[in-house]
Amino acid sequence: ATECNGVLIKVDVVTDEYPGETTWSLADKCANDSVVLQSPSYADSHTLYTSSYCADSYAQYTFEIFDSYGDGICCGYGEGSYTVYENEEERISGGAFQNSDWQSFGSCPQSLGLSSGVSESISSYAGSLAGVAGGDGTSHVFKVKATSQLYILGFELQSSGPIGTGELVIKHTSGDQTDSSTTQSWTEASISFEALNPAELDQPTY
């Protein structure tokens, strides 16, 4: 198996009777459609060929395959096919086409900037914890599977001084990292807050 510490993209192609007619390319739409993987020269018919690419993170890809004769790779002259996997999970497949076939999968990473809705949610979360957190530096961490790209958010409320004051530390990362001990390497931002009074603990100021 190919070792990959990021996101493994694998393309399996089973050639038909005329392998030399088949070419394909895989492009990263999140990087200005740059081609990250393309077909080798196929010499053997009815043969499984595997190509792989290790990406740093999840992205949106377009896969385009061509047959120079115009009869695809299935099913007039052999049972050819293509399958594209992302971290061993099948994303797209095919084989019955004419001159070309095109498919897309995945999505581009979204900014984790605090939109108004996200800010309100974080404010509510910080305020609710401010009312119960002690002054001992207790941290509260949870993670959210925000998108299919497995973005993970960790929120830590670090109390300092009187109840109702402290710092909300926001951490984020991408990839399937579910061990909380890895949060030290996550991207981090923090917001200091102070709740004005117990009645306004759900509306802290920043």
C-alpha positions in Angstrom: 0.0 0.0 0.0 1.1 3.5 -0.7 2.1 5.4 2.5 0.5 8.8 2.7 0.3 11.1 5.7 -2.3 13.3 4.0 -5.2 12.4 1.7 -4.5 9.5 -0.7 -6.1 9.8 -4.1 -5.9 6.6 -6.1 -6.9 6.0 -9.7 -7.5 2.4 -10.9 -7.9 1.8 -14.6 -8.7 -1.5 -16.2 -7.7 -1.3 -19.9 -9.7 -2.6 -22.8 -8.6 -4.3 -26.0 -6.7 -1.2 -27.1 -4.9 0.4 -24.1 -2.9 2.8 -26.2 -6.1 4.8 -26.9 -6.7 5.7 -23.3 -5.4 8.8 -21.5 -6.7 10.7 -18.4 -5.9 13.5 -16.1 -6.9 14.5 -12.5 -7.0 18.3 -11.7 -7.3 20.1 -8.4 -10.0 22.8 -8.8 -8.9 24.4 -5.5 -5.5 25.1 -7.1 -6.6 26.8 -10.3 -7.3 23.4 -12.0 -3.6 22.4 -11.8 -3.1 18.8 -13.0 -1.9 16.7 -10.1 -2.0 13.3 -11.7 -2.1 11.9 -15.2 -2.1 8.6 -17.0 1.0 6.7 -17.8 1.4 5.0 -21.2 -0.8 1.9 -21.2 0.7 -1.0 -23.1 -1.1 -4.1 -21.9 -4.8 -4.8 -22.6 -7.2 -6.1 -20.0 -4.8 -5.1 -17.2 -5.4 -3.2 -13.9 -3.1 -0.1 -13.6 -3.0 1.9 -10.4 -1.8 5.5 -10.0 -1.8 7.5 -6.8 -1.3 11.0 -5.5 -0.8 12.1 -1.8 -2.5 15.5 -1.2 -1.9 17.7 1.8 -5.6 18.1 2.5 -9.1 17.5 1.1 -10.0 19.3 -2.1 -12.3 19.3 -5.2 -11.0 17.3 -8.1 -12.0 16.8 -11.7 -11.2 13.6 -13.5 -11.3 13.5 -17.3 -10.6 10.4 -19.4 -10.3 10.2 -23.2 -10.4 7.5 -25.8 -8.8 8.5 -29.0 -10.9 6.1 -31.1 -14.1 7.3 -29.6 -15.6 4.1 -28.2 -14.6 4.5 -24.5 -13.1 1.6 -22.6 -16.2 -0.5 -22.2 -17.9 -2.5 -23.5 -17.4 -3.2 -27.3 -13.8 -4.2 -27.1 -13.2 -5.4 -23.5 -14.6 -4.6 -20.1 -12.5 -1.6 -19.2 -13.2 0.7 -16.4 -11.9 3.5 -14.1 -12.4 4.0 -10.4 -11.1 6.9 -8.3 -10.7 6.5 -4.5 -10.1 9.1 -1.8 -8.5 7.5 1.3 -9.7 4.1 0.0 -13.3 5.2 -0.4 -14.7 5.0 -3.9 -15.7 8.5 -5.2 -16.3 8.1 -8.9 -16.3 5.3 -11.5 -17.2 4.6 -15.1 -16.0 3.2 -18.4 -18.9 3.3 -20.9 -18.4 6.5 -22.9 -17.4 7.6 -26.3 -14.7 10.2 -26.8 -14.4 11.3 -23.2 -15.9 11.2 -19.8 -15.7 13.9 -17.0 -16.6 13.7 -13.3 -15.9 15.8 -10.2 -15.8 15.0 -6.5 -14.9 16.6 -3.2 -15.1 20.3 -2.3 -12.7 23.1 -1.7 -11.8 24.0 1.9 -14.0 26.8 3.3 -12.7 29.7 5.3 -13.0 29.3 9.0 -13.5 33.0 9.5 -16.1 33.9 12.1 -19.3 34.8 10.2 -22.1 36.4 12.2 -23.9 33.1 12.7 -20.7 31.4 13.9 -19.8 34.3 16.2 -23.2 34.1 17.8 -22.9 30.4 18.4 -19.5 30.8 19.9 -20.7 33.7 22.0 -23.5 31.6 23.3 -21.2 28.7 24.0 -18.6 30.9 25.8 -21.3 32.6 27.9 -22.9 29.4 29.0 -19.6 27.9 30.1 -18.6 31.2 31.8 -21.3 30.7 34.3 -20.1 27.3 35.4 -16.3 27.3 34.9 -14.2 27.8 37.9 -11.0 29.8 38.2 -8.8 26.8 37.9 -8.0 27.0 34.2 -10.4 24.2 33.3 -10.7 23.7 29.6 -13.7 22.3 27.7 -13.0 20.8 24.4 -15.4 19.4 21.8 -15.0 18.7 18.1 -17.4 19.1 15.2 -17.4 17.3 11.9 -18.1 20.6 10.0 -18.0 19.3 6.4 -17.3 16.2 4.4 -13.7 17.3 4.6 -13.6 16.5 8.3 -12.8 19.9 9.5 -12.5 19.7 13.3 -13.1 22.6 15.6 -12.0 22.5 19.2 -13.3 25.1 21.7 -11.5 25.6 25.0 -12.8 28.0 27.7 -9.9 29.0 29.9 -11.1 30.7 33.0 -9.0 33.3 34.6 -10.1 35.3 37.7 -13.7 35.7 38.6 -16.4 33.5 37.2 -17.6 35.1 34.0 -14.2 36.2 32.6 -11.7 34.2 30.7 -10.5 33.4 27.2 -12.1 31.3 24.6 -9.5 29.5 22.6 -10.6 28.3 19.1 -8.6 25.6 17.4 -9.1 24.1 14.1 -7.5 21.5 11.8 -8.4 19.3 8.9 -8.3 15.5 8.4 -9.6 12.7 10.5 -7.7 13.6 13.7 -9.9 12.5 16.6 -7.4 12.2 19.4 -7.7 15.3 21.6 -4.0 15.0 22.5 -3.2 16.2 19.0 -4.8 19.6 19.5 -1.4 21.2 20.4 -0.6 21.3 16.7 -3.9 22.8 15.6 -4.2 26.3 14.3 -5.2 28.5 17.2 -7.0 31.8 17.8 -8.3 33.2 21.0 -11.0 35.7 22.2 -11.0 37.2 25.6 -14.4 37.9 27.1 -16.1 39.2 30.2 -19.7 38.6 31.0 -21.3 41.8 32.3 -23.6 40.1 34.8 -25.2 36.7 35.4 -28.2 37.7 33.4 -26.1 38.3 30.4 -23.8 35.3 30.5 -25.1 34.2 27.1 -24.1 37.5 25.6 -20.4 38.1 26.6 -18.5 41.1 25.3 -15.2 40.9 23.4 
